Amino acid sequence: MSHKNFPKHIAVLGDSVFDNQNYLHPDEKDGQARLQDAFPDYHLTFLAVDGHKSDNVRNTQLKYLADAVKKKPISDIILSVGGNDLLDCAFLLGEKP
């Protein structure tokens, strides 16, 4: 079955890069609004959650992704994760080998 017949559908997974309203001034566009502006012809499903780490994407967001696929085939996935994982290991930056 060819995907070109399906409407374009992006699933957005990850962390606060996309779920970032808490870090912005009220007049600034958040990650969701910016993606909607960038991809006006796409249906967007936002599964990213502020504070999530790699394990959260695997253990939680992918389950919701399976539900999203049932509603509408997904043509693209955008993923941004790892910053919160790194913050948990920031103490290592001061360690000497």
N, C-alpha and C positions, 0 to 999 in steps of 0.2 A: 504494500500500500504506500503510495507516494505521500510524503509530508507536505508537498507544495499545495495540496488541496485543503489542508487544515489552516484555520486562522493562526496567526502568529501568537504564541503564548510563552512568556518568560516567567520562570520561577526564580525568585530571589531568595537566596539562603545566606545565612551568616550571622553577623553581629551588628554593632552599632554604626558601622559604615552606612548601613541602609536604614536602621531603626535609630536615628540620631536626633530626633526632635528635642530631646532633653538637653542637648549641648548647644542649641542654637538660640539666637534672638528670635522673638516672635515674628519678625518680618522676614526672616531668612527661610529659604526653601530647604526642606529636609531631603534625605536621600530618596524617599519614595516620590516626592514631587519632581525631583530632578530626573529620575528615571522615566516618569510619565511624560515629561517634556521631551526627553531624548527619544522615546519610543512610542509616539502617539498612536501608531497603528497596531500596537501589540496589546494583548490582554496580559496584565501583570498580576502575579500571585506573590504576595510578600510573606515570606516565612521567617525572615531574619528577625532576631530579637536582641535588643541591647543586652550586653553582658554575656552572651552565649560564647562558648568555646567550641573547639573542634568536636569534642565528644557530644555536645548538645546538638550539633548539626547531624551527626551520625545517629544518635539515639532518639532524637525528638523530631527535628525538622524533616528528616527523610520519611518518617511515618506520615507526616502531613502532606509531603510531596506525593506519596502514593495516592492519597485521597484526591489531590488536585488533578492528577493524571486521569482519574476516573471521570472527572467532570469535563475535562478538555485536554486533548493531547498537548504536551509541552514540546515546543520547538527549540527552546534555548534555556540554559540555566546560568545565572550569575551568582558567583560565590565569593564572599569576602569573609575570611575567618582567620584567626591566628593571633590577632593583637591581644586578646584577653589571655590566651595561652602564654604569650610572651610576658605579659605583666606578672603572671604568677611565678615566673622564673627570673624576674628582674634582679633579684638578689644575686644571681649567678654572675652578673656583669661585673661585679666587684671582686669576684674570686680569681685567684691566681692559679694557673695550671700546676 
